[in-house]
Amino acid sequence: MLIAGNWKMFKGPAETAEFCLGLRDEDLEGVDVVVCPPFVSLAVAVQLLAGTEIAVAAQSVHWEDEGAYTGEISARMLRELGVYGTIVGHSERRQYFGETDETVGKRVHAALEAGLFVIACVGETEHEREDNRTEDVLRRQLSVLEPDDNLVLAYEPVWAIGTGKTATPEIAQEAHAFVKSQVEVPVLYGGSVKPDNAAELLAQADVDGALVGGASLELDSFTAICRAAIRS
């Protein structure tokens, strides 16, 4: 069971240091834990979590090693920093920054080639679900990916991200089973995961963990979700 905290554009180095110092003191044996700070906070997270079983991942990565790509970070740079992995294709990257299935595929391939662990995100919008196009959307998004030992997927229904809405355990299970039928790798659930719904979601047969957004920003709520995973 894997629990990853996506901090999005929250927590500079000082807040990251405070969080990581607290996280080090928690007994989370029995669950794989990853934190994904903003780029500017990766170094302090790597430093403070060194020697623990808690991994540090970035929130995106470019497909080239270097070049004229203002604002981007390469897999080689992340590796040099000591970063373990990266998220790729989060719905907010698709929605706000022009991420496409093609660029997701290129980023995932480059990261895996560089030896990074990758959490690749897929999921449908509310409109797509209402039009009964969920499987078509997932099939298209997954078409650029193939199984790899260092790849996990995150199913994140876009309508449940930051909205307070959560897919029912049944909806999550159905979507996860479909995703695994297309690409046979572990699949995390992402979309308003909180301490009070984590256990029920994580109990589903094809849910292999969670990609946690807002609830990963507070130490108590994040560790509560991690402990729910340990009990699952």
N, CA, C and O of each residue as an XYZ file, in Angstrom:
928
protein
N       0.852     -1.190      0.000
C       0.000      0.000      0.000
C       0.886      1.239      0.000
O       1.809      1.361      0.805
N       0.589      2.151     -0.917
C       1.385      3.371     -1.084
C       0.514      4.596     -0.832
O      -0.577      4.714     -1.391
N       0.998      5.506      0.009
C       0.312      6.773      0.248
C       1.258      7.905     -0.138
O       2.333      8.056      0.443
N       0.842      8.703     -1.131
C       1.657      9.813     -1.607
C       0.941     11.124     -1.336
O      -0.246     11.266     -1.629
N       1.660     12.073     -0.779
C       1.095     13.392     -0.503
C       1.538     14.397     -1.542
O       2.723     14.716     -1.635
N       0.587     14.905     -2.333
C       0.874     15.919     -3.351
C       0.582     17.292     -2.753
O      -0.575     17.668     -2.564
N       1.651     18.036     -2.458
C       1.485     19.318     -1.779
C       1.124     20.455     -2.727
O       0.818     21.559     -2.276
N       1.155     20.204     -4.016
C       0.810     21.233     -5.004
C       1.642     22.501     -4.745
O       2.828     22.384     -4.439
N       1.067     23.699     -4.856
C       1.853     24.916     -4.639
C       1.683     25.409     -3.198
O       1.246     26.531     -2.944
N       2.044     24.528     -2.277
C       2.037     24.836     -0.851
C       3.372     24.403     -0.248
O       4.018     23.487     -0.756
N       3.774     25.047      0.810
C       4.944     24.708      1.625
C       6.276     25.039      0.955
O       6.794     24.278      0.137
N       6.808     26.196      1.329
C       8.183     26.531      0.969
C       9.143     25.726      1.832
O       8.705     24.858      2.587
N      10.445     25.994      1.738
C      11.427     25.208      2.481
C      11.217     25.195      3.997
O      11.400     24.154      4.629
N      10.845     26.306      4.582
C      10.684     26.354      6.041
C       9.530     25.466      6.501
O       9.685     24.673      7.430
N       8.376     25.600      5.851
C       7.235     24.755      6.217
C       7.513     23.287      5.930
O       7.093     22.404      6.679
N       8.224     23.037      4.841
C       8.581     21.664      4.487
C       9.466     21.052      5.559
O       9.282     19.896      5.941
N      10.426     21.827      6.043
C      11.314     21.334      7.100
C      10.521     20.968      8.346
O      10.746     19.915      8.943
N       9.598     21.830      8.737
C       8.783     21.570      9.931
C       7.963     20.291      9.763
O       7.882     19.473     10.679
N       7.362     20.128      8.594
C       6.535     18.950      8.334
C       7.386     17.681      8.351
O       7.013     16.687      8.974
N       8.522     17.718      7.671
C       9.357     16.517      7.563
C       9.940     16.102      8.908
O      10.074     14.912      9.193
N      10.285     17.081      9.728
C      10.778     16.756     11.073
C       9.699     16.038     11.876
O       9.984     15.090     12.608
N       8.451     16.502     11.730
C       7.348     15.835     12.412
C       7.074     14.453     11.847
O       6.799     13.510     12.589
N       7.152     14.341     10.538
C       6.868     13.063      9.881
C       7.889     12.003     10.265
O       7.551     10.826     10.382
N       9.141     12.418     10.460
C      10.202     11.481     10.850
C       9.897     10.785     12.171
O      10.313      9.649     12.399
N       9.165     11.480     13.037
C       8.890     10.943     14.372
C       7.691     10.001     14.409
O       7.413      9.394     15.442
N       6.980      9.874     13.289
C       5.792      9.025     13.246
C       6.175      7.576     12.930
O       7.078      7.322     12.133
N       5.492      6.650     13.552
C       5.705      5.224     13.265
C       4.736      4.814     12.162
O       3.553      4.590     12.417
N       5.245      4.716     10.937
C       4.406      4.392      9.785
C       4.854      3.091      9.120
O       4.672      2.900      7.918
N       5.432      2.218      9.905
C       5.888      0.936      9.369
C       4.688      0.140      8.848
O       3.656      0.046      9.513
N       4.837     -0.425      7.661
C       3.755     -1.208      7.075
C       3.070     -0.506      5.917
O       2.154     -1.060      5.309
N       3.511      0.722      5.602
C       2.960      1.445      4.454
C       4.104      2.197      3.774
O       4.997      2.712      4.447
N       4.079      2.260      2.446
C       5.055      3.055      1.702
C       4.564      4.499      1.633
O       3.435      4.754      1.213
N       5.399      5.432      2.041
C       4.998      6.837      2.136
C       5.886      7.688      1.230
O       7.107      7.539      1.217
N       5.250      8.581      0.476
C       5.950      9.510     -0.412
C       5.393     10.909     -0.179
O       4.180     11.087     -0.063
N       6.277     11.901     -0.112
C       5.825     13.294     -0.089
C       6.319     13.972     -1.368
O       7.424     13.707     -1.841
N       5.479     14.852     -1.917
C       5.765     15.504     -3.198
C       5.688     17.016     -3.030
O       4.659     17.619     -3.335
N       6.768     17.640     -2.545
C       6.776     19.089     -2.339
C       6.986     19.840     -3.652
O       7.300     19.229     -4.674
N       6.812     21.177     -3.626
C       7.184     21.998     -4.786
C       8.692     21.887     -5.041
O       9.450     21.487     -4.157
N       9.115     22.242     -6.251
C      10.528     22.125     -6.619
C      11.461     22.792     -5.609
O      12.504     22.233     -5.269
N      11.093     23.987     -5.124
C      11.999     24.739     -4.239
C      12.173     24.076     -2.879
O      13.094     24.414     -2.135
N      11.289     23.132     -2.550
C      11.345     22.482     -1.243
C      11.856     21.046     -1.306
O      11.926     20.365     -0.283
N      12.208     20.591     -2.492
C      12.666     19.207     -2.631
C      13.960     18.948     -1.872
O      14.094     17.921     -1.207
N      14.912     19.870     -1.967
C      16.227     19.635     -1.358
C      16.124     19.453      0.158
O      16.726     18.537      0.718
N      15.366     20.320      0.813
C      15.255     20.212      2.273
C      14.507     18.944      2.663
O      14.825     18.333      3.684
N      13.516     18.536      1.869
C      12.797     17.291      2.157
C      13.719     16.091      2.011
O      13.712     15.193      2.853
N      14.518     16.070      0.940
C      15.472     14.977      0.737
C      16.449     14.908      1.908
O      16.747     13.827      2.417
N      16.935     16.051      2.320
C      17.926     16.103      3.403
C      17.339     15.604      4.721
O      17.969     14.812      5.421
N      16.141     16.065      5.057
C      15.569     15.742      6.368
C      14.975     14.335      6.424
O      14.828     13.771      7.509
N      14.635     13.764      5.272
C      14.054     12.419      5.270
C      15.092     11.353      4.894
O      14.764     10.171      4.792
N      16.334     11.777      4.690
C      17.408     10.820      4.427
C      17.547      9.870      5.615
O      17.474     10.292      6.769
N      17.744      8.606      5.327
C      17.878      7.629      6.395
C      16.560      7.087      6.910
O      16.541      6.223      7.787
N      15.439      7.595      6.362
C      14.114      7.052      6.700
C      13.614      6.246      5.503
O      14.265      6.197      4.459
N      12.464      5.622      5.665
C      11.841      4.883      4.569
C      10.882      5.760      3.768
O      10.203      5.273      2.864
N      10.822      7.054      4.095
C       9.900      7.980      3.419
C      10.583      8.565      2.183
O      11.679      9.118      2.275
N       9.939      8.441      1.045
C      10.520      8.894     -0.218
C      10.064     10.314     -0.548
O       9.025     10.780     -0.080
N      10.870     10.983     -1.366
C      10.554     12.334     -1.829
C      10.421     12.314     -3.346
O      11.295     11.802     -4.045
N       9.326     12.871     -3.851
C       9.088     12.907     -5.294
C       8.725     14.324     -5.725
O       8.209     15.119     -4.939
N       9.007     14.620     -6.989
C       8.645     15.914     -7.573
C       7.202     15.860     -8.076
O       6.562     14.810     -8.044
N       6.702     17.003     -8.540
C       5.323     17.076     -9.022
C       5.216     17.025    -10.540
O       4.119     16.905    -11.085
N       6.352     17.115    -11.223
C       6.395     16.981    -12.672
C       7.856     16.874    -13.078
O       8.750     17.078    -12.257
N       8.097     16.555    -14.343
C       9.464     16.437    -14.851
C       9.418     16.616    -16.370
O       8.439     16.242    -17.016
N      10.482     17.190    -16.933
C      10.534     17.344    -18.387
C      11.124     16.101    -19.034
O      11.746     15.274    -18.367
N      10.919     15.977    -20.363
C      11.391     14.780    -21.062
C      12.808     14.915    -21.605
O      13.412     13.920    -22.004
N      13.346     16.133    -21.624
C      14.720     16.313    -22.087
C      15.673     16.415    -20.898
O      15.271     16.834    -19.812
N      16.935     16.032    -21.101
C      17.944     16.123    -20.041
C      18.290     17.571    -19.717
O      18.522     17.919    -18.559
N      18.321     18.420    -20.758
C      18.615     19.839    -20.576
C      18.177     20.563    -21.837
O      17.837     19.930    -22.837
N      18.185     21.884    -21.792
C      17.817     22.624    -22.989
C      17.082     23.915    -22.684
O      16.957     24.315    -21.526
N      16.598     24.562    -23.731
C      15.919     25.851    -23.608
C      14.439     25.622    -23.278
O      13.558     25.830    -24.112
N      14.198     25.190    -22.047
C      12.829     24.907    -21.583
C      12.602     25.649    -20.274
O      12.584     25.054    -19.196
N      12.430     26.955    -20.391
C      12.309     27.811    -19.218
C      11.217     27.309    -18.279
O      10.094     27.038    -18.702
N      11.563     27.190    -17.004
C      10.598     26.782    -15.997
C      10.490     25.287    -15.792
O       9.758     24.840    -14.909
N      11.208     24.498    -16.592
C      11.121     23.046    -16.483
C      12.318     22.460    -15.726
O      13.350     23.112    -15.573
N      12.161     21.235    -15.264
C      13.191     20.522    -14.511
C      13.356     19.139    -15.129
O      12.366     18.479    -15.443
N      14.597     18.697    -15.304
C      14.837     17.395    -15.939
C      14.957     16.281    -14.909
O      15.184     16.525    -13.724
N      14.799     15.055    -15.392
C      14.952     13.889    -14.524
C      16.363     13.805    -13.970
O      16.561     13.426    -12.816
N      17.336     14.156    -14.786
C      18.726     14.119    -14.337
C      18.957     15.092    -13.182
O      19.684     14.774    -12.241
N      18.348     16.267    -13.248
C      18.457     17.236    -12.153
C      17.836     16.677    -10.866
O      18.388     16.827     -9.776
N      16.687     16.035    -11.020
C      16.015     15.457     -9.847
C      16.859     14.345     -9.234
O      16.980     14.249     -8.013
N      17.436     13.516    -10.079
C      18.291     12.437     -9.579
C      19.493     13.001     -8.823
O      19.865     12.494     -7.765
N      20.099     14.059     -9.379
C      21.259     14.671     -8.713
C      20.891     15.211     -7.339
O      21.707     15.203     -6.417
N      19.652     15.680     -7.212
C      19.167     16.230     -5.943
C      18.868     15.136     -4.920
O      18.740     15.409     -3.726
N      18.758     13.895     -5.398
C      18.435     12.794     -4.492
C      16.960     12.465     -4.448
O      16.502     11.741     -3.565
N      16.207     13.004     -5.415
C      14.765     12.766     -5.468
C      14.494     11.346     -5.980
O      15.164     10.865     -6.893
N      13.510     10.695     -5.380
C      13.196      9.297     -5.678
C      12.321      9.135     -6.913
O      12.505      8.197     -7.689
N      11.366     10.049     -7.099
C      10.400      9.865     -8.181
C       9.690     11.153     -8.533
O      10.099     12.240     -8.125
N       8.611     11.014     -9.303
C       7.853     12.190     -9.729
C       6.419     11.817    -10.079
O       6.139     10.705    -10.527
N       5.527     12.762     -9.867
C       4.176     12.682    -10.416
C       4.249     13.151    -11.872
O       5.054     14.022    -12.200
N       3.435     12.592    -12.724
C       3.331     13.058    -14.112
C       1.857     13.091    -14.519
O       1.104     12.168    -14.210
N       1.453     14.146    -15.207
C       0.123     14.193    -15.804
C      -1.017     14.461    -14.852
O      -2.157     14.091    -15.133
N      -0.729     15.106    -13.717
C      -1.825     15.456    -12.810
C      -2.858     16.299    -13.556
O      -2.507     17.062    -14.456
N      -4.108     16.161    -13.187
C      -5.182     16.847    -13.923
C      -4.993     18.356    -13.945
O      -5.412     19.019    -14.893
N      -4.360     18.912    -12.899
C      -4.123     20.355    -12.896
C      -3.065     20.738    -13.926
O      -3.107     21.837    -14.481
N      -2.117     19.839    -14.185
C      -1.147     20.087    -15.263
C      -1.854     20.037    -16.622
O      -1.550     20.818    -17.524
N      -2.796     19.110    -16.749
C      -3.549     19.008    -18.001
C      -4.472     20.219    -18.175
O      -4.589     20.766    -19.271
N      -5.120     20.626    -17.091
C      -6.126     21.691    -17.169
C      -5.506     23.073    -17.364
O      -5.991     23.862    -18.174
N      -4.435     23.368    -16.623
C      -3.906     24.731    -16.603
C      -2.656     24.939    -17.454
O      -2.352     26.070    -17.832
N      -1.926     23.865    -17.761
C      -0.607     24.046    -18.374
C      -0.429     23.276    -19.679
O       0.696     23.041    -20.119
N      -1.533     22.888    -20.290
C      -1.464     22.330    -21.627
C      -0.903     20.917    -21.735
O      -0.518     20.478    -22.819
N      -0.857     20.209    -20.618
C      -0.373     18.825    -20.666
C      -1.309     17.983    -21.528
O      -2.530     18.098    -21.421
N      -0.737     17.142    -22.377
C      -1.524     16.260    -23.242
C      -1.119     14.818    -22.995
O      -0.134     14.546    -22.308
N      -1.885     13.899    -23.560
C      -1.512     12.488    -23.441
C      -0.110     12.261    -24.011
O       0.678     11.493    -23.460
N       0.186     12.934    -25.111
C       1.500     12.768    -25.740
C       2.627     13.235    -24.823
O       3.624     12.532    -24.660
N       2.476     14.423    -24.221
C       3.546     14.926    -23.355
C       3.640     14.110    -22.069
O       4.730     13.939    -21.523
N       2.514     13.609    -21.586
C       2.548     12.712    -20.423
C       3.389     11.482    -20.742
O       4.235     11.073    -19.947
N       3.149     10.899    -21.910
C       3.908      9.720    -22.312
C       5.396     10.008    -22.393
O       6.211      9.192    -21.961
N       5.760     11.169    -22.948
C       7.173     11.533    -23.070
C       7.810     11.760    -21.703
O       8.945     11.344    -21.470
N       7.091     12.412    -20.805
C       7.624     12.665    -19.466
C       7.806     11.351    -18.703
O       8.835     11.133    -18.062
N       6.801     10.482    -18.779
C       6.883      9.198    -18.071
C       8.062      8.384    -18.591
O       8.835      7.834    -17.807
N       8.197      8.309    -19.900
C       9.280      7.516    -20.495
C      10.643      8.055    -20.066
O      11.525      7.284    -19.689
N      10.816      9.372    -20.120
C      12.100      9.973    -19.744
C      12.417      9.731    -18.276
O      13.556      9.426    -17.924
N      11.410      9.868    -17.422
C      11.629      9.670    -15.987
C      12.011      8.225    -15.682
O      12.931      7.975    -14.902
N      11.312      7.283    -16.290
C      11.620      5.867    -16.062
C      13.015      5.534    -16.595
O      13.769      4.798    -15.960
N      13.348      6.076    -17.755
C      14.672      5.830    -18.338
C      15.776      6.345    -17.422
O      16.864      5.771    -17.363
N      15.487      7.429    -16.711
C      16.479      8.027    -15.816
C      16.535      7.324    -14.464
O      17.376      7.653    -13.627
N      15.649      6.362    -14.249
C      15.648      5.617    -12.995
C      14.751      6.176    -11.921
O      14.858      5.783    -10.760
N      13.862      7.089    -12.285
C      12.907      7.626    -11.316
C      11.677      6.721    -11.210
O      11.302      6.046    -12.168
N      11.071      6.721    -10.049
C       9.773      6.097     -9.821
C       8.711      7.094    -10.289
O       8.846      8.293    -10.044
N       7.659      6.618    -10.955
C       6.669      7.532    -11.544
C       5.256      7.199    -11.073
O       4.845      6.039    -11.063
N       4.528      8.234    -10.685
C       3.090      8.146    -10.438
C       2.412      8.898    -11.582
O       2.415     10.129    -11.599
N       1.838      8.174    -12.528
C       1.194      8.788    -13.690
C      -0.315      8.876    -13.453
O      -0.952      7.890    -13.082
N      -0.876     10.060    -13.670
C      -2.272     10.308    -13.324
C      -3.201     10.222    -14.535
O      -2.872     10.683    -15.628
N      -4.356      9.625    -14.312
C      -5.412      9.559    -15.321
C      -6.745      9.815    -14.637
O      -6.871      9.654    -13.423
N      -7.745     10.217    -15.428
C      -9.056     10.430    -14.846
C      -9.937     11.275    -15.739
O      -9.454     12.035    -16.578
N     -11.242     11.131    -15.547
C     -12.224     11.808    -16.385
C     -12.824     13.023    -15.681
O     -12.819     13.107    -14.453
N     -13.337     13.957    -16.470
C     -14.049     15.106    -15.914
C     -15.494     14.699    -15.589
O     -15.956     13.624    -15.971
N     -16.182     15.578    -14.882
C     -17.583     15.300    -14.549
C     -18.428     15.187    -15.820
O     -19.300     14.323    -15.921
N     -18.163     16.063    -16.779
C     -18.911     16.036    -18.050
C     -18.678     14.717    -18.782
O     -19.615     14.131    -19.325
N     -17.446     14.256    -18.796
C     -17.127     12.994    -19.467
C     -17.798     11.808    -18.776
O     -18.257     10.878    -19.438
N     -17.853     11.845    -17.452
C     -18.540     10.764    -16.736
C     -20.036     10.790    -17.024
O     -20.641      9.742    -17.249
N     -20.636     11.972    -17.020
C     -22.074     12.089    -17.285
C     -22.422     11.622    -18.691
O     -23.532     11.149    -18.933
N     -21.470     11.753    -19.627
C     -21.682     11.298    -21.008
C     -21.307      9.832    -21.207
O     -21.260      9.341    -22.335
N     -21.037      9.130    -20.082
C     -20.664      7.708    -20.136
C     -19.413      7.459    -20.973
O     -19.304      6.454    -21.675
N     -18.463      8.407    -20.880
C     -17.232      8.276    -21.657
C     -16.022      7.958    -20.783
O     -14.883      8.055    -21.238
N     -16.264      7.582    -19.536
C     -15.154      7.348    -18.609
C     -14.145      6.347    -19.165
O     -12.944      6.615    -19.177
N     -14.632      5.194    -19.626
C     -13.707      4.170    -20.107
C     -12.983      4.616    -21.370
O     -11.805      4.302    -21.545
N     -13.664      5.341    -22.251
C     -13.016      5.846    -23.467
C     -11.889      6.815    -23.111
O     -10.805      6.761    -23.693
N     -12.154      7.698    -22.153
C     -11.143      8.675    -21.736
C      -9.949      7.970    -21.109
O      -8.799      8.264    -21.433
N     -10.237      7.035    -20.207
C      -9.145      6.311    -19.542
C      -8.336      5.500    -20.555
O      -7.107      5.461    -20.488
N      -9.022      4.860    -21.482
C      -8.324      4.055    -22.494
C      -7.372      4.939    -23.309
O      -6.245      4.541    -23.603
N      -7.840      6.151    -23.674
C      -7.004      7.074    -24.448
C      -5.794      7.534    -23.629
O      -4.668      7.551    -24.128
N      -6.035      7.902    -22.378
C      -4.947      8.394    -21.532
C      -3.915      7.298    -21.251
O      -2.719      7.571    -21.150
N      -4.385      6.073    -21.127
C      -3.496      4.957    -20.815
C      -2.753      4.431    -22.037
O      -1.790      3.676    -21.900
N      -3.192      4.823    -23.224
C      -2.606      4.281    -24.451
C      -1.136      4.661    -24.614
O      -0.409      4.003    -25.358
N      -0.689      5.712    -23.929
C       0.706      6.161    -24.057
C       1.602      5.509    -23.005
O       2.798      5.793    -22.948
N       1.033      4.639    -22.176
C       1.784      4.045    -21.065
C       1.881      2.538    -21.229
O       1.039      1.912    -21.873
N       2.914      1.971    -20.640
C       3.047      0.522    -20.621
C       3.634      0.106    -19.283
O       4.296      0.911    -18.628
N       3.406     -1.134    -18.861
C       3.849     -1.563    -17.532
C       5.351     -1.400    -17.327
O       6.146     -1.598    -18.246
N       5.714     -1.039    -16.117
C       7.116     -0.922    -15.729
C       7.169     -1.128    -14.216
O       6.244     -0.747    -13.500
N       8.243     -1.726    -13.740
C       8.365     -1.976    -12.306
C       8.375     -0.697    -11.486
O       8.031     -0.720    -10.304
N       8.765      0.424    -12.098
C       8.836      1.692    -11.385
C       7.666      2.623    -11.707
O       7.729      3.822    -11.437
N       6.605      2.069    -12.283
C       5.430      2.861    -12.624
C       4.230      2.445    -11.787
O       3.920      1.259    -11.676
N       3.562      3.423    -11.204
C       2.228      3.210    -10.661
C       1.319      4.259    -11.285
O       1.782      5.315    -11.717
N       0.050      3.970    -11.329
C      -0.929      4.918    -11.855
C      -1.741      5.496    -10.702
O      -1.855      4.888     -9.638
N      -2.292      6.658    -10.929
C      -3.230      7.243     -9.970
C      -4.503      7.574    -10.734
O      -4.494      8.391    -11.654
N      -5.595      6.931    -10.342
C      -6.897      7.282    -10.915
C      -7.459      8.426    -10.095
O      -7.740      8.284     -8.905
N      -7.616      9.567    -10.758
C      -8.132     10.746    -10.064
C      -9.282     11.328    -10.874
O      -9.056     12.092    -11.812
N     -10.518     10.972    -10.519
C     -11.655     11.597    -11.198
C     -11.578     13.109    -11.007
O     -11.604     13.598     -9.878
N     -11.484     13.836    -12.098
C     -11.232     15.279    -12.019
C     -12.315     15.978    -11.211
O     -12.047     16.965    -10.525
N     -13.547     15.463    -11.294
C     -14.665     16.080    -10.578
C     -14.555     15.918     -9.057
O     -15.330     16.518     -8.313
N     -13.602     15.115     -8.599
C     -13.454     14.892     -7.160
C     -12.196     15.538     -6.594
O     -11.874     15.327     -5.424
N     -11.472     16.324     -7.402
C     -10.213     16.899     -6.940
C     -10.446     18.304     -6.413
O     -10.822     19.209     -7.158
N     -10.217     18.472     -5.123
C     -10.369     19.780     -4.505
C     -11.798     20.266     -4.412
O     -12.040     21.428     -4.087
N     -12.756     19.384     -4.696
C     -14.168     19.787     -4.689
C     -14.891     19.330     -3.434
O     -15.997     19.785     -3.143
N     -14.256     18.422     -2.689
C     -14.933     17.818     -1.556
C     -15.745     16.608     -1.949
O     -16.125     15.808     -1.094
N     -16.020     16.462     -3.255
C     -16.702     15.266     -3.742
C     -15.703     14.117     -3.788
O     -14.529     14.324     -4.096
N     -16.156     12.929     -3.488
C     -15.296     11.752     -3.553
C     -16.031     10.663     -4.305
O     -17.233     10.474     -4.116
N     -15.325      9.954     -5.148
C     -15.943      8.793     -5.795
C     -16.345      7.796     -4.719
O     -15.610      7.597     -3.752
N     -17.498      7.173     -4.878
C     -17.872      6.127     -3.926
C     -16.858      4.995     -4.036
O     -16.202      4.855     -5.068
N     -16.721      4.190     -2.992
C     -15.812      3.045     -3.094
C     -16.126      2.162     -4.303
O     -15.220      1.603     -4.922
N     -17.409      2.040     -4.633
C     -17.810      1.211     -5.775
C     -17.334      1.825     -7.093
O     -16.844      1.112     -7.968
N     -17.476      3.145     -7.234
C     -17.005      3.828     -8.443
C     -15.491      3.696     -8.558
O     -14.960      3.430     -9.637
N     -14.801      3.886     -7.431
C     -13.340      3.770     -7.440
C     -12.914      2.366     -7.839
O     -12.025      2.199     -8.674
N     -13.537      1.365     -7.251
C     -13.176     -0.016     -7.555
C     -13.403     -0.344     -9.030
O     -12.566     -0.982     -9.669
N     -14.532      0.094     -9.559
C     -14.844     -0.173    -10.968
C     -13.799      0.474    -11.890
O     -13.324     -0.150    -12.839
N     -13.455      1.726    -11.597
C     -12.477      2.431    -12.432
C     -11.088      1.801    -12.301
O     -10.383      1.648    -13.298
N     -10.700      1.443    -11.102
C      -9.384      0.837    -10.884
C      -9.274     -0.507    -11.604
O      -8.240     -0.821    -12.194
N     -10.330     -1.281    -11.549
C     -10.312     -2.577    -12.243
C     -10.153     -2.364    -13.748
O      -9.436     -3.111    -14.412
N     -10.822     -1.346    -14.279
C     -10.691     -1.063    -15.714
C      -9.273     -0.608    -16.045
O      -8.686     -1.074    -17.021
N      -8.719      0.300    -15.239
C      -7.360      0.787    -15.484
C      -6.378     -0.383    -15.500
O      -5.510     -0.459    -16.369
N      -6.517     -1.286    -14.543
C      -5.599     -2.431    -14.475
C      -5.779     -3.379    -15.654
O      -4.847     -4.091    -16.029
N      -6.977     -3.390    -16.240
C      -7.193     -4.233    -17.419
C      -6.452     -3.683    -18.633
O      -6.201     -4.412    -19.593
N      -6.100     -2.388    -18.592
C      -5.401     -1.741    -19.695
C      -3.882     -1.729    -19.484
O      -3.116     -1.988    -20.412
N      -3.462     -1.426    -18.257
C      -2.036     -1.384    -17.908
C      -1.885     -2.062    -16.551
O      -2.412     -1.579    -15.548
N      -1.180     -3.159    -16.521
C      -1.138     -3.980    -15.312
C      -0.050     -3.486    -14.350
O       1.055     -4.024    -14.293
N      -0.409     -2.444    -13.602
C       0.466     -1.893    -12.567
C      -0.413     -1.497    -11.376
O      -1.633     -1.424    -11.524
N       0.170     -1.240    -10.203
C      -0.635     -0.768     -9.075
C      -1.324      0.553     -9.397
O      -0.813      1.363    -10.170
N      -2.492      0.757     -8.791
C      -3.267      1.976     -9.055
C      -3.678      2.623     -7.738
O      -4.300      1.984     -6.889
N      -3.327      3.889     -7.577
C      -3.725      4.672     -6.410
C      -5.021      5.402     -6.715
O      -5.337      5.664     -7.876
N      -5.775      5.734     -5.664
C      -6.955      6.585     -5.847
C      -6.604      7.997     -5.409
O      -5.992      8.191     -4.359
N      -6.993      8.987     -6.213
C      -6.797     10.381     -5.856
C      -8.066     11.174     -6.098
O      -8.679     11.048     -7.158
N      -8.463     11.974     -5.150
C      -9.674     12.782     -5.310
C     -10.378     12.985     -3.993
O     -11.279     12.223     -3.641
N      -9.970     14.026     -3.246
C     -10.579     14.349     -1.944
C     -10.494     13.188     -0.955
O     -11.455     12.888     -0.246
N      -9.330     12.542     -0.922
C      -9.094     11.501      0.101
C      -8.865     12.189      1.436
O      -8.057     13.112      1.539
N      -9.582     11.733      2.463
C      -9.497     12.322      3.801
C      -9.431     11.197      4.832
O      -9.714     10.044      4.504
N      -9.065     11.514      6.062
C      -9.020     10.468      7.094
C     -10.344      9.732      7.262
O     -10.350      8.539      7.566
N     -11.477     10.434      7.068
C     -12.760      9.787      7.331
C     -13.271      8.927      6.169
O     -14.236      8.182      6.344
N     -12.644      9.014      4.984
C     -13.082      8.119      3.903
C     -11.973      7.194      3.411
O     -12.214      6.330      2.568
N     -10.761      7.372      3.932
C      -9.610      6.616      3.421
C      -9.769      5.115      3.609
O      -9.505      4.343      2.688
N     -10.197      4.699      4.789
C     -10.247      3.258      5.080
C     -11.177      2.526      4.115
O     -10.845      1.448      3.622
N     -12.346      3.121      3.846
C     -13.319      2.471      2.967
C     -12.806      2.397      1.530
O     -12.996      1.390      0.846
N     -12.152      3.477      1.076
C     -11.586      3.482     -0.277
C     -10.442      2.476     -0.400
O     -10.361      1.724     -1.372
N      -9.564      2.475      0.597
C      -8.384      1.613      0.545
C      -8.719      0.138      0.720
O      -7.902     -0.730      0.416
N      -9.922     -0.143      1.211
C     -10.336     -1.536      1.397
C     -10.755     -2.201      0.090
O     -10.916     -3.421      0.046
N     -10.934     -1.415     -0.979
C     -11.371     -1.984     -2.256
C     -10.256     -2.841     -2.867
O      -9.074     -2.523     -2.738
N     -10.647     -3.920     -3.526
C      -9.692     -4.927     -3.985
C      -8.621     -4.381     -4.914
O      -7.468     -4.808     -4.847
N      -8.987     -3.436     -5.787
C      -8.034     -2.946     -6.786
C      -7.488     -1.563     -6.475
O      -6.872     -0.930     -7.332
N      -7.709     -1.090     -5.254
C      -7.142      0.180     -4.810
C      -5.866     -0.116     -4.028
O      -5.906     -0.740     -2.968
N      -4.740      0.336     -4.561
C      -3.435     -0.022     -3.999
C      -2.791      1.103     -3.199
O      -1.604      1.052     -2.874
N      -3.583      2.112     -2.889
C      -3.068      3.238     -2.130
C      -3.782      4.505     -2.532
O      -4.837      4.457     -3.164
N      -3.204      5.655     -2.164
C      -3.876      6.931     -2.425
C      -2.873      8.017     -2.775
O      -1.763      8.062     -2.243
N      -3.291      8.895     -3.686
C      -2.581     10.138     -3.972
C      -3.394     11.233     -3.292
O      -4.486     11.579     -3.743
N      -2.856     11.772     -2.211
C      -3.604     12.663     -1.326
C      -3.225     14.110     -1.602
O      -2.041     14.442     -1.662
N      -4.223     14.972     -1.769
C      -3.975     16.390     -2.007
C      -4.042     17.190     -0.729
O      -3.116     17.162      0.081
N      -5.149     17.911     -0.544
C      -5.281     18.827      0.592
C      -5.031     18.195      1.944
O      -4.446     18.823      2.826
N      -5.470     16.953      2.116
C      -5.317     16.295      3.417
C      -3.873     15.907      3.708
O      -3.567     15.469      4.817
N      -2.975     16.058      2.728
C      -1.557     15.747      2.975
C      -0.796     16.948      3.522
O       0.381     16.836      3.866
N      -1.467     18.102      3.604
C      -0.777     19.322      4.035
C      -0.674     19.443      5.545
O       0.174     20.177      6.053
N      -1.529     18.731      6.266
C      -1.486     18.722      7.728
C      -0.951     17.377      8.192
O      -1.413     16.330      7.737
N       0.013     17.403      9.088
C       0.671     16.176      9.524
C      -0.325     15.175     10.107
O      -0.256     13.983      9.807
N      -1.241     15.652     10.931
C      -2.181     14.737     11.594
C      -3.076     14.027     10.593
O      -3.289     12.819     10.701
N      -3.609     14.767      9.612
C      -4.526     14.137      8.660
C      -3.768     13.206      7.714
O      -4.281     12.152      7.341
N      -2.555     13.588      7.326
C      -1.771     12.733      6.429
C      -1.393     11.424      7.122
O      -1.519     10.348      6.538
N      -0.937     11.519      8.350
C      -0.551     10.292      9.056
C      -1.771      9.430      9.378
O      -1.663      8.206      9.441
N      -2.930     10.060      9.581
C      -4.153      9.273      9.807
C      -4.484      8.438      8.577
O      -4.909      7.290      8.703
N      -4.291      9.009      7.382
C      -4.533      8.261      6.144
C      -3.499      7.145      5.993
O      -3.833      6.036      5.575
N      -2.253      7.439      6.332
C      -1.213      6.405      6.279
C      -1.565      5.245      7.203
O      -1.369      4.084      6.843
N      -2.078      5.546      8.378
C      -2.432      4.474      9.333
C      -3.649      3.686      8.847
O      -3.761      2.489      9.113
N      -4.557      4.354      8.138
C      -5.687      3.638      7.550
C      -5.180      2.639      6.524
O      -5.729      1.545      6.389
N      -4.131      3.016      5.799
C      -3.540      2.106      4.807
C      -2.892      0.912      5.482
O      -2.971     -0.208      4.977
N      -2.257      1.142      6.611
C      -1.618      0.044      7.334
C      -2.658     -0.983      7.771
O      -2.394     -2.185      7.770
N      -3.835     -0.502      8.141
C      -4.900     -1.409      8.624
C      -5.641     -2.087      7.495
O      -6.348     -3.069      7.721
N      -5.491     -1.579      6.275
C      -6.268     -2.130      5.156
C      -5.752     -3.493      4.716
O      -6.297     -4.089      3.787
